[in-house]
Amino acid sequence: IMSDVTRCIKEEVTSVLPSLPEDTLNLLVEKVLNQGVESKEDLQYVKEEDIVELIRPIQCRKLLKAWSAH
């Protein structure tokens, strides 16, 4: 069963990158959780180098811009 944090992060990602494939979305969520993200508020601390291996640089910057605005 998906935790509230996992669901919340998925929603945050899909609101910015709606066309991201489900597999990539799951990998991305798993990656930020493994790096210590415990809440939606923690997403503002994610850096480009943390997730750029999973998504393209522009997608990455879009996400980080959205997350830093929280």
Phi and psi restraints in degrees (range 20) as a CNS / XPLOR table:
assign (resid 1 and name C) (resid 2 and name N)
       (resid 2 and name CA) (resid 2 and name C) 1.0 -73.4 20.0 2
assign (resid 2 and name N) (resid 2 and name CA)
       (resid 2 and name C) (resid 3 and name N) 1.0 133.6 20.0 2
assign (resid 2 and name C) (resid 3 and name N)
       (resid 3 and name CA) (resid 3 and name C) 1.0 -75.0 20.0 2
assign (resid 3 and name N) (resid 3 and name CA)
       (resid 3 and name C) (resid 4 and name N) 1.0 162.8 20.0 2
assign (resid 3 and name C) (resid 4 and name N)
       (resid 4 and name CA) (resid 4 and name C) 1.0 -60.6 20.0 2
assign (resid 4 and name N) (resid 4 and name CA)
       (resid 4 and name C) (resid 5 and name N) 1.0 -39.0 20.0 2
assign (resid 4 and name C) (resid 5 and name N)
       (resid 5 and name CA) (resid 5 and name C) 1.0 -64.1 20.0 2
assign (resid 5 and name N) (resid 5 and name CA)
       (resid 5 and name C) (resid 6 and name N) 1.0 -45.6 20.0 2
assign (resid 5 and name C) (resid 6 and name N)
       (resid 6 and name CA) (resid 6 and name C) 1.0 -59.2 20.0 2
assign (resid 6 and name N) (resid 6 and name CA)
       (resid 6 and name C) (resid 7 and name N) 1.0 -47.0 20.0 2
assign (resid 6 and name C) (resid 7 and name N)
       (resid 7 and name CA) (resid 7 and name C) 1.0 -61.4 20.0 2
assign (resid 7 and name N) (resid 7 and name CA)
       (resid 7 and name C) (resid 8 and name N) 1.0 -42.9 20.0 2
assign (resid 7 and name C) (resid 8 and name N)
       (resid 8 and name CA) (resid 8 and name C) 1.0 -62.9 20.0 2
assign (resid 8 and name N) (resid 8 and name CA)
       (resid 8 and name C) (resid 9 and name N) 1.0 -44.5 20.0 2
assign (resid 8 and name C) (resid 9 and name N)
       (resid 9 and name CA) (resid 9 and name C) 1.0 -64.8 20.0 2
assign (resid 9 and name N) (resid 9 and name CA)
       (resid 9 and name C) (resid 10 and name N) 1.0 -42.0 20.0 2
assign (resid 9 and name C) (resid 10 and name N)
       (resid 10 and name CA) (resid 10 and name C) 1.0 -58.0 20.0 2
assign (resid 10 and name N) (resid 10 and name CA)
       (resid 10 and name C) (resid 11 and name N) 1.0 -43.5 20.0 2
assign (resid 10 and name C) (resid 11 and name N)
       (resid 11 and name CA) (resid 11 and name C) 1.0 -64.1 20.0 2
assign (resid 11 and name N) (resid 11 and name CA)
       (resid 11 and name C) (resid 12 and name N) 1.0 -39.9 20.0 2
assign (resid 11 and name C) (resid 12 and name N)
       (resid 12 and name CA) (resid 12 and name C) 1.0 -61.9 20.0 2
assign (resid 12 and name N) (resid 12 and name CA)
       (resid 12 and name C) (resid 13 and name N) 1.0 -42.4 20.0 2
assign (resid 12 and name C) (resid 13 and name N)
       (resid 13 and name CA) (resid 13 and name C) 1.0 -69.1 20.0 2
assign (resid 13 and name N) (resid 13 and name CA)
       (resid 13 and name C) (resid 14 and name N) 1.0 -48.0 20.0 2
assign (resid 13 and name C) (resid 14 and name N)
       (resid 14 and name CA) (resid 14 and name C) 1.0 -69.2 20.0 2
assign (resid 14 and name N) (resid 14 and name CA)
       (resid 14 and name C) (resid 15 and name N) 1.0 -24.9 20.0 2
assign (resid 14 and name C) (resid 15 and name N)
       (resid 15 and name CA) (resid 15 and name C) 1.0 -67.7 20.0 2
assign (resid 15 and name N) (resid 15 and name CA)
       (resid 15 and name C) (resid 16 and name N) 1.0 -28.9 20.0 2
assign (resid 15 and name C) (resid 16 and name N)
       (resid 16 and name CA) (resid 16 and name C) 1.0 -94.2 20.0 2
assign (resid 16 and name N) (resid 16 and name CA)
       (resid 16 and name C) (resid 17 and name N) 1.0 -38.6 20.0 2
assign (resid 16 and name C) (resid 17 and name N)
       (resid 17 and name CA) (resid 17 and name C) 1.0 -124.8 20.0 2
assign (resid 17 and name N) (resid 17 and name CA)
       (resid 17 and name C) (resid 18 and name N) 1.0 73.0 20.0 2
assign (resid 17 and name C) (resid 18 and name N)
       (resid 18 and name CA) (resid 18 and name C) 1.0 -63.5 20.0 2
assign (resid 18 and name N) (resid 18 and name CA)
       (resid 18 and name C) (resid 19 and name N) 1.0 -22.7 20.0 2
assign (resid 18 and name C) (resid 19 and name N)
       (resid 19 and name CA) (resid 19 and name C) 1.0 -94.0 20.0 2
assign (resid 19 and name N) (resid 19 and name CA)
       (resid 19 and name C) (resid 20 and name N) 1.0 5.9 20.0 2
assign (resid 19 and name C) (resid 20 and name N)
       (resid 20 and name CA) (resid 20 and name C) 1.0 -64.9 20.0 2
assign (resid 20 and name N) (resid 20 and name CA)
       (resid 20 and name C) (resid 21 and name N) 1.0 129.4 20.0 2
assign (resid 20 and name C) (resid 21 and name N)
       (resid 21 and name CA) (resid 21 and name C) 1.0 -60.8 20.0 2
assign (resid 21 and name N) (resid 21 and name CA)
       (resid 21 and name C) (resid 22 and name N) 1.0 147.7 20.0 2
assign (resid 21 and name C) (resid 22 and name N)
       (resid 22 and name CA) (resid 22 and name C) 1.0 -54.5 20.0 2
assign (resid 22 and name N) (resid 22 and name CA)
       (resid 22 and name C) (resid 23 and name N) 1.0 -41.9 20.0 2
assign (resid 22 and name C) (resid 23 and name N)
       (resid 23 and name CA) (resid 23 and name C) 1.0 -60.3 20.0 2
assign (resid 23 and name N) (resid 23 and name CA)
       (resid 23 and name C) (resid 24 and name N) 1.0 -45.6 20.0 2
assign (resid 23 and name C) (resid 24 and name N)
       (resid 24 and name CA) (resid 24 and name C) 1.0 -66.0 20.0 2
assign (resid 24 and name N) (resid 24 and name CA)
       (resid 24 and name C) (resid 25 and name N) 1.0 -41.0 20.0 2
assign (resid 24 and name C) (resid 25 and name N)
       (resid 25 and name CA) (resid 25 and name C) 1.0 -57.7 20.0 2
assign (resid 25 and name N) (resid 25 and name CA)
       (resid 25 and name C) (resid 26 and name N) 1.0 -47.2 20.0 2
assign (resid 25 and name C) (resid 26 and name N)
       (resid 26 and name CA) (resid 26 and name C) 1.0 -63.3 20.0 2
assign (resid 26 and name N) (resid 26 and name CA)
       (resid 26 and name C) (resid 27 and name N) 1.0 -41.7 20.0 2
assign (resid 26 and name C) (resid 27 and name N)
       (resid 27 and name CA) (resid 27 and name C) 1.0 -63.0 20.0 2
assign (resid 27 and name N) (resid 27 and name CA)
       (resid 27 and name C) (resid 28 and name N) 1.0 -41.9 20.0 2
assign (resid 27 and name C) (resid 28 and name N)
       (resid 28 and name CA) (resid 28 and name C) 1.0 -63.9 20.0 2
assign (resid 28 and name N) (resid 28 and name CA)
       (resid 28 and name C) (resid 29 and name N) 1.0 -45.2 20.0 2
assign (resid 28 and name C) (resid 29 and name N)
       (resid 29 and name CA) (resid 29 and name C) 1.0 -62.8 20.0 2
assign (resid 29 and name N) (resid 29 and name CA)
       (resid 29 and name C) (resid 30 and name N) 1.0 -45.8 20.0 2
assign (resid 29 and name C) (resid 30 and name N)
       (resid 30 and name CA) (resid 30 and name C) 1.0 -59.5 20.0 2
assign (resid 30 and name N) (resid 30 and name CA)
       (resid 30 and name C) (resid 31 and name N) 1.0 -41.5 20.0 2
assign (resid 30 and name C) (resid 31 and name N)
       (resid 31 and name CA) (resid 31 and name C) 1.0 -62.1 20.0 2
assign (resid 31 and name N) (resid 31 and name CA)
       (resid 31 and name C) (resid 32 and name N) 1.0 -49.1 20.0 2
assign (resid 31 and name C) (resid 32 and name N)
       (resid 32 and name CA) (resid 32 and name C) 1.0 -69.4 20.0 2
assign (resid 32 and name N) (resid 32 and name CA)
       (resid 32 and name C) (resid 33 and name N) 1.0 -33.0 20.0 2
assign (resid 32 and name C) (resid 33 and name N)
       (resid 33 and name CA) (resid 33 and name C) 1.0 -64.8 20.0 2
assign (resid 33 and name N) (resid 33 and name CA)
       (resid 33 and name C) (resid 34 and name N) 1.0 -42.6 20.0 2
assign (resid 33 and name C) (resid 34 and name N)
       (resid 34 and name CA) (resid 34 and name C) 1.0 -64.8 20.0 2
assign (resid 34 and name N) (resid 34 and name CA)
       (resid 34 and name C) (resid 35 and name N) 1.0 -25.2 20.0 2
assign (resid 34 and name C) (resid 35 and name N)
       (resid 35 and name CA) (resid 35 and name C) 1.0 -84.8 20.0 2
assign (resid 35 and name N) (resid 35 and name CA)
       (resid 35 and name C) (resid 36 and name N) 1.0 -2.7 20.0 2
assign (resid 35 and name C) (resid 36 and name N)
       (resid 36 and name CA) (resid 36 and name C) 1.0 110.6 20.0 2
assign (resid 36 and name N) (resid 36 and name CA)
       (resid 36 and name C) (resid 37 and name N) 1.0 4.7 20.0 2
assign (resid 36 and name C) (resid 37 and name N)
       (resid 37 and name CA) (resid 37 and name C) 1.0 -67.1 20.0 2
assign (resid 37 and name N) (resid 37 and name CA)
       (resid 37 and name C) (resid 38 and name N) 1.0 124.0 20.0 2
assign (resid 37 and name C) (resid 38 and name N)
       (resid 38 and name CA) (resid 38 and name C) 1.0 -118.4 20.0 2
assign (resid 38 and name N) (resid 38 and name CA)
       (resid 38 and name C) (resid 39 and name N) 1.0 -5.1 20.0 2
assign (resid 38 and name C) (resid 39 and name N)
       (resid 39 and name CA) (resid 39 and name C) 1.0 -158.2 20.0 2
assign (resid 39 and name N) (resid 39 and name CA)
       (resid 39 and name C) (resid 40 and name N) 1.0 168.7 20.0 2
assign (resid 39 and name C) (resid 40 and name N)
       (resid 40 and name CA) (resid 40 and name C) 1.0 -57.9 20.0 2
assign (resid 40 and name N) (resid 40 and name CA)
       (resid 40 and name C) (resid 41 and name N) 1.0 -37.5 20.0 2
assign (resid 40 and name C) (resid 41 and name N)
       (resid 41 and name CA) (resid 41 and name C) 1.0 -63.6 20.0 2
assign (resid 41 and name N) (resid 41 and name CA)
       (resid 41 and name C) (resid 42 and name N) 1.0 -30.9 20.0 2
assign (resid 41 and name C) (resid 42 and name N)
       (resid 42 and name CA) (resid 42 and name C) 1.0 -67.7 20.0 2
assign (resid 42 and name N) (resid 42 and name CA)
       (resid 42 and name C) (resid 43 and name N) 1.0 -18.8 20.0 2
assign (resid 42 and name C) (resid 43 and name N)
       (resid 43 and name CA) (resid 43 and name C) 1.0 -61.0 20.0 2
assign (resid 43 and name N) (resid 43 and name CA)
       (resid 43 and name C) (resid 44 and name N) 1.0 -26.3 20.0 2
assign (resid 43 and name C) (resid 44 and name N)
       (resid 44 and name CA) (resid 44 and name C) 1.0 -64.0 20.0 2
assign (resid 44 and name N) (resid 44 and name CA)
       (resid 44 and name C) (resid 45 and name N) 1.0 -17.5 20.0 2
assign (resid 44 and name C) (resid 45 and name N)
       (resid 45 and name CA) (resid 45 and name C) 1.0 -93.0 20.0 2
assign (resid 45 and name N) (resid 45 and name CA)
       (resid 45 and name C) (resid 46 and name N) 1.0 -5.6 20.0 2
assign (resid 45 and name C) (resid 46 and name N)
       (resid 46 and name CA) (resid 46 and name C) 1.0 -68.7 20.0 2
assign (resid 46 and name N) (resid 46 and name CA)
       (resid 46 and name C) (resid 47 and name N) 1.0 137.1 20.0 2
assign (resid 46 and name C) (resid 47 and name N)
       (resid 47 and name CA) (resid 47 and name C) 1.0 -108.8 20.0 2
assign (resid 47 and name N) (resid 47 and name CA)
       (resid 47 and name C) (resid 48 and name N) 1.0 160.6 20.0 2
assign (resid 47 and name C) (resid 48 and name N)
       (resid 48 and name CA) (resid 48 and name C) 1.0 -55.8 20.0 2
assign (resid 48 and name N) (resid 48 and name CA)
       (resid 48 and name C) (resid 49 and name N) 1.0 -43.3 20.0 2
assign (resid 48 and name C) (resid 49 and name N)
       (resid 49 and name CA) (resid 49 and name C) 1.0 -66.0 20.0 2
assign (resid 49 and name N) (resid 49 and name CA)
       (resid 49 and name C) (resid 50 and name N) 1.0 -17.8 20.0 2
assign (resid 49 and name C) (resid 50 and name N)
       (resid 50 and name CA) (resid 50 and name C) 1.0 -70.7 20.0 2
assign (resid 50 and name N) (resid 50 and name CA)
       (resid 50 and name C) (resid 51 and name N) 1.0 -29.9 20.0 2
assign (resid 50 and name C) (resid 51 and name N)
       (resid 51 and name CA) (resid 51 and name C) 1.0 -127.9 20.0 2
assign (resid 51 and name N) (resid 51 and name CA)
       (resid 51 and name C) (resid 52 and name N) 1.0 -1.9 20.0 2
assign (resid 51 and name C) (resid 52 and name N)
       (resid 52 and name CA) (resid 52 and name C) 1.0 -67.3 20.0 2
assign (resid 52 and name N) (resid 52 and name CA)
       (resid 52 and name C) (resid 53 and name N) 1.0 -19.9 20.0 2
assign (resid 52 and name C) (resid 53 and name N)
       (resid 53 and name CA) (resid 53 and name C) 1.0 -71.4 20.0 2
assign (resid 53 and name N) (resid 53 and name CA)
       (resid 53 and name C) (resid 54 and name N) 1.0 -17.5 20.0 2
assign (resid 53 and name C) (resid 54 and name N)
       (resid 54 and name CA) (resid 54 and name C) 1.0 -99.0 20.0 2
assign (resid 54 and name N) (resid 54 and name CA)
       (resid 54 and name C) (resid 55 and name N) 1.0 -30.5 20.0 2
assign (resid 54 and name C) (resid 55 and name N)
       (resid 55 and name CA) (resid 55 and name C) 1.0 -133.8 20.0 2
assign (resid 55 and name N) (resid 55 and name CA)
       (resid 55 and name C) (resid 56 and name N) 1.0 164.7 20.0 2
assign (resid 55 and name C) (resid 56 and name N)
       (resid 56 and name CA) (resid 56 and name C) 1.0 -70.4 20.0 2
assign (resid 56 and name N) (resid 56 and name CA)
       (resid 56 and name C) (resid 57 and name N) 1.0 154.9 20.0 2
assign (resid 56 and name C) (resid 57 and name N)
       (resid 57 and name CA) (resid 57 and name C) 1.0 -54.1 20.0 2
assign (resid 57 and name N) (resid 57 and name CA)
       (resid 57 and name C) (resid 58 and name N) 1.0 -41.4 20.0 2
assign (resid 57 and name C) (resid 58 and name N)
       (resid 58 and name CA) (resid 58 and name C) 1.0 -68.6 20.0 2
assign (resid 58 and name N) (resid 58 and name CA)
       (resid 58 and name C) (resid 59 and name N) 1.0 -40.4 20.0 2
assign (resid 58 and name C) (resid 59 and name N)
       (resid 59 and name CA) (resid 59 and name C) 1.0 -59.3 20.0 2
assign (resid 59 and name N) (resid 59 and name CA)
       (resid 59 and name C) (resid 60 and name N) 1.0 -42.9 20.0 2
assign (resid 59 and name C) (resid 60 and name N)
       (resid 60 and name CA) (resid 60 and name C) 1.0 -58.5 20.0 2
assign (resid 60 and name N) (resid 60 and name CA)
       (resid 60 and name C) (resid 61 and name N) 1.0 -48.4 20.0 2
assign (resid 60 and name C) (resid 61 and name N)
       (resid 61 and name CA) (resid 61 and name C) 1.0 -65.6 20.0 2
assign (resid 61 and name N) (resid 61 and name CA)
       (resid 61 and name C) (resid 62 and name N) 1.0 -37.3 20.0 2
assign (resid 61 and name C) (resid 62 and name N)
       (resid 62 and name CA) (resid 62 and name C) 1.0 -60.3 20.0 2
assign (resid 62 and name N) (resid 62 and name CA)
       (resid 62 and name C) (resid 63 and name N) 1.0 -45.9 20.0 2
assign (resid 62 and name C) (resid 63 and name N)
       (resid 63 and name CA) (resid 63 and name C) 1.0 -61.8 20.0 2
assign (resid 63 and name N) (resid 63 and name CA)
       (resid 63 and name C) (resid 64 and name N) 1.0 -49.2 20.0 2
assign (resid 63 and name C) (resid 64 and name N)
       (resid 64 and name CA) (resid 64 and name C) 1.0 -63.0 20.0 2
assign (resid 64 and name N) (resid 64 and name CA)
       (resid 64 and name C) (resid 65 and name N) 1.0 -36.5 20.0 2
assign (resid 64 and name C) (resid 65 and name N)
       (resid 65 and name CA) (resid 65 and name C) 1.0 -64.3 20.0 2
assign (resid 65 and name N) (resid 65 and name CA)
       (resid 65 and name C) (resid 66 and name N) 1.0 -44.7 20.0 2
assign (resid 65 and name C) (resid 66 and name N)
       (resid 66 and name CA) (resid 66 and name C) 1.0 -64.0 20.0 2
assign (resid 66 and name N) (resid 66 and name CA)
       (resid 66 and name C) (resid 67 and name N) 1.0 -42.4 20.0 2
assign (resid 66 and name C) (resid 67 and name N)
       (resid 67 and name CA) (resid 67 and name C) 1.0 -70.5 20.0 2
assign (resid 67 and name N) (resid 67 and name CA)
       (resid 67 and name C) (resid 68 and name N) 1.0 -32.6 20.0 2
assign (resid 67 and name C) (resid 68 and name N)
       (resid 68 and name CA) (resid 68 and name C) 1.0 -73.8 20.0 2
assign (resid 68 and name N) (resid 68 and name CA)
       (resid 68 and name C) (resid 69 and name N) 1.0 -16.7 20.0 2
assign (resid 68 and name C) (resid 69 and name N)
       (resid 69 and name CA) (resid 69 and name C) 1.0 -79.9 20.0 2
assign (resid 69 and name N) (resid 69 and name CA)
       (resid 69 and name C) (resid 70 and name N) 1.0 -8.7 20.0 2
